[in-house]
Amino acid sequence: MSTEQRAAALIGVFGGTFDPVHNGHLRIALDAREQLGLDQVRLIPLAQAVHREQPQAAAALRLQMLQAAVTGRDDLIADDRELRRQGPSYTVDTLRSLRQDFPKTSLCLLLGSDSFNGFDTWRDPRGILDIANIAVMQRPGHRPPDAPGLRELLKNRLTERLDADHNGQVVFCPATQLDIASSDIRQRIATGRSADFLTPGAVLDLIQQHALYRRPSAR
Protein backbone atom coordinates (compact mmCIF):
# COMPACT_ATOMS: atom_id res chain seq x y z
CA MET A 1 0.00 0.00 0.00
CA SER A 2 1.43 3.40 -0.97
CA THR A 3 1.91 6.25 1.50
CA GLU A 4 -0.78 8.29 -0.25
CA GLN A 5 -3.27 5.43 -0.09
CA ARG A 6 -2.52 4.84 3.58
CA ALA A 7 -2.56 8.51 4.65
CA ALA A 8 -6.28 8.50 5.46
CA ALA A 9 -6.81 4.80 6.26
CA LEU A 10 -7.46 5.24 10.00
CA ILE A 11 -8.35 8.66 11.40
CA GLY A 12 -8.88 9.50 15.05
CA VAL A 13 -11.42 12.22 15.88
CA PHE A 14 -10.83 14.16 19.10
CA GLY A 15 -13.17 17.05 19.89
CA GLY A 16 -13.25 19.56 22.71
CA THR A 17 -13.33 23.22 23.62
CA PHE A 18 -9.50 23.36 23.73
CA ASP A 19 -9.79 26.53 25.81
CA PRO A 20 -6.81 26.32 25.83
CA VAL A 21 -5.38 23.08 24.44
CA HIS A 22 -2.93 21.54 26.92
CA ASN A 23 -0.39 18.74 27.19
CA GLY A 24 -2.99 16.31 28.54
CA HIS A 25 -5.01 16.64 25.33
CA LEU A 26 -1.93 16.17 23.18
CA ARG A 27 -0.66 13.17 25.13
CA ILE A 28 -4.02 11.38 24.85
CA ALA A 29 -4.11 12.03 21.10
CA LEU A 30 -0.60 10.63 20.72
CA ASP A 31 -1.37 7.58 22.88
CA ALA A 32 -4.43 6.85 20.75
CA ARG A 33 -2.48 7.18 17.52
CA GLU A 34 0.23 4.81 18.70
CA GLN A 35 -1.93 2.19 20.43
CA LEU A 36 -4.73 2.06 17.86
CA GLY A 37 -2.51 2.31 14.80
CA LEU A 38 -4.12 5.55 13.62
CA ASP A 39 -2.56 7.39 10.70
CA GLN A 40 -3.58 10.74 12.18
CA VAL A 41 -5.72 12.31 14.87
CA ARG A 42 -7.83 15.31 13.94
CA LEU A 43 -8.32 17.64 16.90
CA ILE A 44 -11.56 19.55 16.38
CA PRO A 45 -12.42 22.59 18.53
CA LEU A 46 -16.15 22.99 19.03
CA ALA A 47 -17.95 26.20 18.15
CA GLN A 48 -21.03 26.08 20.37
CA ALA A 49 -21.04 23.72 23.35
CA VAL A 50 -24.13 21.57 24.00
CA HIS A 51 -23.48 19.93 27.39
CA ARG A 52 -20.95 22.31 28.94
CA GLU A 53 -20.19 25.99 29.48
CA GLN A 54 -19.35 28.01 26.39
CA PRO A 55 -15.63 28.63 25.74
CA GLN A 56 -14.06 31.83 27.01
CA ALA A 57 -11.60 32.43 24.16
CA ALA A 58 -12.88 33.30 20.70
CA ALA A 59 -13.09 30.45 18.20
CA ALA A 60 -10.35 31.86 15.97
CA LEU A 61 -7.93 32.10 18.90
CA ARG A 62 -8.67 28.59 20.17
CA LEU A 63 -7.98 27.30 16.68
CA GLN A 64 -4.80 29.36 16.46
CA MET A 65 -3.56 27.94 19.79
CA LEU A 66 -4.33 24.41 18.64
CA GLN A 67 -2.51 24.97 15.34
CA ALA A 68 0.50 26.31 17.25
CA ALA A 69 0.50 23.27 19.56
CA VAL A 70 0.72 20.77 16.68
CA THR A 71 2.99 22.74 14.34
CA GLY A 72 5.58 20.49 12.70
CA ARG A 73 3.58 17.27 13.14
CA ASP A 74 1.76 15.42 10.39
CA ASP A 75 0.01 12.98 12.75
CA LEU A 76 -1.90 15.54 14.83
CA ILE A 77 -4.09 17.85 12.74
CA ALA A 78 -6.03 20.95 13.84
CA ASP A 79 -9.40 20.72 12.05
CA ASP A 80 -11.72 23.76 11.96
CA ARG A 81 -14.84 22.16 10.50
CA GLU A 82 -17.04 22.75 13.57
CA LEU A 83 -16.02 26.40 13.69
CA ARG A 84 -17.13 26.81 10.07
CA ARG A 85 -20.55 25.28 10.75
CA GLN A 86 -23.51 27.21 12.14
CA GLY A 87 -25.32 26.14 15.30
CA PRO A 88 -24.48 23.70 18.13
CA SER A 89 -21.53 21.33 17.68
CA TYR A 90 -23.10 17.87 17.47
CA THR A 91 -20.65 15.00 17.07
CA VAL A 92 -22.86 13.11 14.62
CA ASP A 93 -22.82 16.09 12.24
CA THR A 94 -19.04 16.34 12.49
CA LEU A 95 -18.62 12.66 11.71
CA ARG A 96 -20.94 12.96 8.71
CA SER A 97 -18.80 15.83 7.45
CA LEU A 98 -15.64 13.78 7.88
CA ARG A 99 -17.24 10.83 6.12
CA GLN A 100 -17.96 13.07 3.12
CA ASP A 101 -14.34 14.27 3.05
CA PHE A 102 -12.83 10.82 3.69
CA PRO A 103 -15.29 8.31 2.21
CA LYS A 104 -12.88 5.35 2.28
CA THR A 105 -11.50 6.03 5.73
CA SER A 106 -12.25 4.31 9.04
CA LEU A 107 -13.11 6.93 11.67
CA CYS A 108 -12.44 6.42 15.37
CA LEU A 109 -14.01 8.81 17.88
CA LEU A 110 -11.81 9.33 20.95
CA LEU A 111 -13.70 9.81 24.22
CA GLY A 112 -12.78 10.03 27.87
CA SER A 113 -14.55 7.75 30.35
CA ASP A 114 -16.74 10.59 31.70
CA SER A 115 -17.92 11.55 28.23
CA PHE A 116 -18.57 7.94 27.29
CA ASN A 117 -20.67 7.37 30.43
CA GLY A 118 -23.19 9.85 29.03
CA PHE A 119 -22.89 8.75 25.41
CA ASP A 120 -26.41 7.29 25.29
CA THR A 121 -27.82 10.80 25.93
CA TRP A 122 -26.02 12.37 22.96
CA ARG A 123 -27.78 13.26 19.74
CA ASP A 124 -28.22 10.09 17.65
CA PRO A 125 -25.71 7.77 19.37
CA ARG A 126 -26.64 4.91 17.04
CA GLY A 127 -26.03 7.18 14.08
CA ILE A 128 -22.56 7.88 15.47
CA LEU A 129 -21.88 4.14 15.72
CA ASP A 130 -23.08 3.68 12.15
CA ILE A 131 -20.37 6.08 10.96
CA ALA A 132 -17.45 5.48 13.32
CA ASN A 133 -15.82 3.31 15.95
CA ILE A 134 -15.23 4.57 19.49
CA ALA A 135 -12.08 4.37 21.58
CA VAL A 136 -12.58 5.12 25.28
CA MET A 137 -9.34 6.55 26.61
CA GLN A 138 -8.88 5.72 30.30
CA ARG A 139 -6.26 5.29 32.96
CA PRO A 140 -4.34 1.99 32.77
CA GLY A 141 -6.01 -0.64 34.95
CA HIS A 142 -9.38 1.11 35.20
CA ARG A 143 -12.45 -0.97 34.52
CA PRO A 144 -14.73 0.01 31.62
CA PRO A 145 -17.70 2.18 32.65
CA ASP A 146 -20.93 0.32 33.23
CA ALA A 147 -23.61 3.00 32.98
CA PRO A 148 -27.07 1.37 32.59
CA GLY A 149 -27.96 3.41 29.50
CA LEU A 150 -24.93 2.10 27.66
CA ARG A 151 -25.54 -1.62 28.04
CA GLU A 152 -27.98 -1.94 25.15
CA LEU A 153 -25.80 0.18 22.88
CA LEU A 154 -22.71 -1.90 23.68
CA LYS A 155 -24.18 -5.30 22.87
CA ASN A 156 -21.86 -7.14 20.48
CA ARG A 157 -19.76 -4.01 19.98
CA LEU A 158 -16.90 -4.43 22.46
CA THR A 159 -13.58 -5.49 20.96
CA GLU A 160 -9.94 -5.59 21.96
CA ARG A 161 -8.69 -4.53 18.54
CA LEU A 162 -10.32 -2.34 15.91
CA ASP A 163 -11.09 -3.75 12.48
CA ALA A 164 -10.75 -0.89 9.99
CA ASP A 165 -13.29 -2.54 7.68
CA HIS A 166 -16.15 -2.17 10.18
CA ASN A 167 -17.91 0.62 12.09
CA GLY A 168 -19.68 0.53 15.45
CA GLN A 169 -16.89 -1.13 17.43
CA VAL A 170 -16.00 0.07 20.94
CA VAL A 171 -12.53 -0.45 22.36
CA PHE A 172 -11.15 0.58 25.76
CA CYS A 173 -7.67 2.01 25.42
CA PRO A 174 -5.26 2.73 28.32
CA ALA A 175 -3.87 6.24 28.05
CA THR A 176 -1.57 8.53 29.98
CA GLN A 177 -3.86 10.72 32.05
CA LEU A 178 -2.00 13.88 32.95
CA ASP A 179 -3.74 15.79 35.74
CA ILE A 180 -4.10 18.97 33.70
CA ALA A 181 -7.29 20.93 33.06
CA SER A 182 -7.96 23.92 30.84
CA SER A 183 -9.96 25.47 33.69
CA ASP A 184 -6.89 25.28 35.95
CA ILE A 185 -4.72 26.93 33.30
CA ARG A 186 -7.27 29.74 32.93
CA GLN A 187 -7.40 30.17 36.72
CA ARG A 188 -3.62 30.30 36.99
CA ILE A 189 -3.38 32.97 34.33
CA ALA A 190 -6.24 34.95 35.86
CA THR A 191 -4.44 35.02 39.21
CA GLY A 192 -0.98 35.77 37.81
CA ARG A 193 0.51 32.31 38.34
CA SER A 194 2.59 30.39 35.81
CA ALA A 195 1.14 27.80 33.44
CA ASP A 196 4.58 26.73 32.21
CA PHE A 197 4.89 23.02 31.27
CA LEU A 198 1.09 22.55 31.32
CA THR A 199 0.64 23.59 27.71
CA PRO A 200 3.16 24.12 24.89
CA GLY A 201 5.21 27.29 24.96
CA ALA A 202 3.74 28.42 21.64
CA VAL A 203 0.27 28.33 23.22
CA LEU A 204 1.44 30.38 26.20
CA ASP A 205 2.95 32.92 23.81
CA LEU A 206 -0.43 33.38 22.12
CA ILE A 207 -2.21 33.64 25.48
CA GLN A 208 0.17 36.40 26.50
CA GLN A 209 0.05 38.13 23.12
CA HIS A 210 -3.75 38.34 23.16
CA ALA A 211 -4.11 38.82 26.94
CA LEU A 212 -6.38 35.78 27.21
CA TYR A 213 -8.00 34.58 30.42
CA ARG A 214 -6.98 37.61 32.45
CA ARG A 215 -9.50 39.00 34.89
CA PRO A 216 -10.82 42.41 33.86
CA SER A 217 -9.49 45.28 35.93
CA ALA A 218 -11.91 46.59 38.55
CA ARG A 219 -13.36 50.03 37.79
ABEGO torsion letter per residue (X at the ends): XBAAAAAAABBBBBBEAGOBBBAAAAAAAAAAAAAAGBABBBBBBBABBAABBBBABBAAAAAAAAAAAABGBAABBBBAAAAABBEBBBAAAAAAAAAAABAABBBBBBBBAAAAAAAAABBGAAAAAAABBBBBBBBBGBBBBABAAAAAAABGABBABBBAABBGBBBBBBBBBBBBBAAAAAAAAAAGBBABGABBAAAAAAAAAAGBGBBBBBX
